[in-house]
Amino acid sequence: MVEECQTPDFKNTGLRGMVIASTRISDVQSEASKLIYRGYLIEDLAEEATFEEVAHLLLNEKLPSEAELKDFNARLVKERAVPEELLAALRLFPKDALPMDVLQSSVAFLAAFDPDIEDTSKEASVRMGIRLIAKFATVVAAWDRIRKGDMVVPPSDELGHAANFLYMLSGKPPEDQVGRFMDICLTLHAEHSFNASTFGARKVSSTQAHLYAAVAAAVGSLSGPLHGGANTRVMKMLKEIGDKERIDGYIKEQLDAGGKIMGLGHAVYKNGDPRARILAPMSKKLGELTGESKWYEMSAELEEKTKAAFKEKKGIEIFPNVDFYSATVYNAMGIPMDLFTPVFAVSRISGWVAHVVEEKFAEAAPKPMLYRPKSEYVGDYCGPEECAWEPIDKR
Ligand SMILES: CC(C)(COP(=O)(O)OP(=O)(O)OC[C@H]1O[C@@H](n2cnc3c(N)ncnc32)[C@H](O)[C@@H]1OP(=O)(O)O)[C@@H](O)C(=O)NCCC(=O)NCCS
């Protein structure tokens, strides 16, 4: 029976390098180290735009006029509050629940309160998307306060999206410079083409499931350490190293043991991640502002020394990715380590919504297409034939 079974190799392509759909939302250029949102360079958006302008660009395919931006901001502000029922539900979670699990549960919870949930039009998806962009910041901040036993801080109508988020977390409006830095961080993390969470959202949307179902899947995907979880691991690594004196030893230990220096290297950008180049000086400046430059300085030294060790050991260049300096930026802003990935979600929700809308409604698509790849069965057959059924008492 089973002795003739042959097991072919177990493969997993991870869909690497496969173009599975077109997008007009963003372009990630590996060799040129460029990130482009709807035609605009990330450097220009980070320098000039607010997160709200970027979210409008992603969602509505164009930068807003002054009147459009005023209207978009007002819609976001109006949607910031979350239902009392959700706050009551958050109070029922164990205080040590993982923040990404709480966020994912909240997405499904909020679906039940959305008046557009059964409306399948594009306009309804955009309305739901604006609600989710607005409410993500509120949910993440509310959960952090609830788990610490603090009063939830209701959103302020006076502050922009980024500053309001920091205000809801700490109960104090941030200094202008810090609020602006958070605004830039949200812009930098807003979109990155077919990354794992965005693809997850698009895949769920391809079944014509509603936006909340797609976003819940994306939050789950972002929670993984190979995706959104890397920024937290960078900070943990810096704390583990603890002191500049230990950097050389740490790099040697990791490289000798085939381990990873977190926050360095990128699956796509081989000549440097353009977002890291914006975050490094921000981390330095925040260190100066808070009077605690230690973590920035350690990161900078770790970067330089790892680069040198890589050159020597592997003969290749390695560069910091978006997670490397965003870890010390969030740390300097007083954000707890386990909230770094939820902060990523507070930004990336804008990209997810744009992709879901494109997946379902892009005019160029001949028709919405259900994602359904093929797999190769490498499990057992009994000889050349299917296995004969064995009754339970004969197995
Ligand atoms: C992001 C990442 C998975 C990309 O991996 P990749 O596509 O295999 O990268 P490369 O092909 O450029 O790697 C070349 C070599 O450098 C090694 N390498 C890459 N990044 C490394 C790192 N941060 N620390 C140690 N070694 C690393 C690889 O293992 C590979 O070694 P090998 O030739 O002996 O197999 C990888 O760089 C990594 O794990 N970085 C740390 C985690 C991280 O910061 N993730 C967030 C990404 S945004």
The ligand as a MOL file (V3000), in Angstrom:
LIG
                    3D

  0  0  0     0  0            999 V3000
M  V30 BEGIN CTAB
M  V30 COUNTS 48 50 0 0 0
M  V30 BEGIN ATOM
M  V30 1 C 14.1110 42.1730 4.9390 0
M  V30 2 C 14.8640 40.8730 4.6880 0
M  V30 3 C 13.9490 39.6730 5.0380 0
M  V30 4 C 15.2850 40.7840 3.2200 0
M  V30 5 O 15.9800 39.5810 3.0750 0
M  V30 6 P 16.6170 39.1250 1.6860 0
M  V30 7 O 15.6860 39.4670 0.5750 0
M  V30 8 O 17.0740 37.7220 1.8670 0
M  V30 9 O 17.8650 40.1010 1.5920 0
M  V30 10 P 19.1790 39.8840 0.7270 0
M  V30 11 O 18.9320 38.9280 -0.3790 0
M  V30 12 O 19.6400 41.2560 0.3780 0
M  V30 13 O 20.2020 39.2560 1.7700 0
M  V30 14 C 21.5100 38.9610 1.4200 0
M  V30 15 C 22.1890 38.2460 2.5420 0
M  V30 16 O 22.2380 39.1100 3.6800 0
M  V30 17 C 21.5940 38.5100 4.7850 0
M  V30 18 N 20.8740 39.5390 5.4800 0
M  V30 19 C 19.9380 40.3780 4.9700 0
M  V30 20 N 19.4860 41.2080 5.9090 0
M  V30 21 C 20.1750 40.8910 7.0430 0
M  V30 22 C 20.1340 41.3890 8.3480 0
M  V30 23 N 19.3310 42.3800 8.7030 0
M  V30 24 N 20.9580 40.8600 9.2630 0
M  V30 25 C 21.7900 39.8270 8.9500 0
M  V30 26 N 21.8430 39.3040 7.7190 0
M  V30 27 C 21.0500 39.8250 6.7760 0
M  V30 28 C 20.6500 37.5040 4.1750 0
M  V30 29 O 20.3180 36.4800 5.1020 0
M  V30 30 C 21.4550 37.0050 3.0090 0
M  V30 31 O 22.4280 36.1310 3.5190 0
M  V30 32 P 22.9200 34.8410 2.6660 0
M  V30 33 O 23.4430 35.4070 1.3770 0
M  V30 34 O 23.9610 34.2250 3.5400 0
M  V30 35 O 21.6790 33.9870 2.4910 0
M  V30 36 C 16.1360 40.8110 5.5430 0
M  V30 37 O 16.9690 41.8720 5.1720 0
M  V30 38 C 15.8540 40.8320 7.0210 0
M  V30 39 O 15.4710 39.8210 7.5960 0
M  V30 40 N 16.0480 42.0030 7.6840 0
M  V30 41 C 15.8230 42.0990 9.0890 0
M  V30 42 C 14.3270 42.1190 9.4110 0
M  V30 43 C 13.6760 43.4250 9.0430 0
M  V30 44 O 14.1990 44.4920 9.3140 0
M  V30 45 N 12.4830 43.3310 8.4310 0
M  V30 46 C 11.7270 44.4750 8.0140 0
M  V30 47 C 11.7330 44.5890 6.5390 0
M  V30 48 S 10.9570 46.1050 6.0030 0
M  V30 END ATOM
M  V30 BEGIN BOND
M  V30 1 1 1 2
M  V30 2 1 2 3
M  V30 3 1 2 4
M  V30 4 1 2 36
M  V30 5 1 4 5
M  V30 6 1 5 6
M  V30 7 2 6 7
M  V30 8 1 6 8
M  V30 9 1 6 9
M  V30 10 1 9 10
M  V30 11 2 10 11
M  V30 12 1 10 12
M  V30 13 1 10 13
M  V30 14 1 13 14
M  V30 15 1 14 15
M  V30 16 1 15 16
M  V30 17 1 15 30
M  V30 18 1 16 17
M  V30 19 1 17 18
M  V30 20 1 17 28
M  V30 21 1 18 19
M  V30 22 1 18 27
M  V30 23 2 19 20
M  V30 24 1 20 21
M  V30 25 1 21 22
M  V30 26 2 21 27
M  V30 27 1 22 23
M  V30 28 2 22 24
M  V30 29 1 24 25
M  V30 30 2 25 26
M  V30 31 1 26 27
M  V30 32 1 28 29
M  V30 33 1 28 30
M  V30 34 1 30 31
M  V30 35 1 31 32
M  V30 36 2 32 33
M  V30 37 1 32 34
M  V30 38 1 32 35
M  V30 39 1 36 37
M  V30 40 1 36 38
M  V30 41 2 38 39
M  V30 42 1 38 40
M  V30 43 1 40 41
M  V30 44 1 41 42
M  V30 45 1 42 43
M  V30 46 2 43 44
M  V30 47 1 43 45
M  V30 48 1 45 46
M  V30 49 1 46 47
M  V30 50 1 47 48
M  V30 END BOND
M  V30 END CTAB
M  END
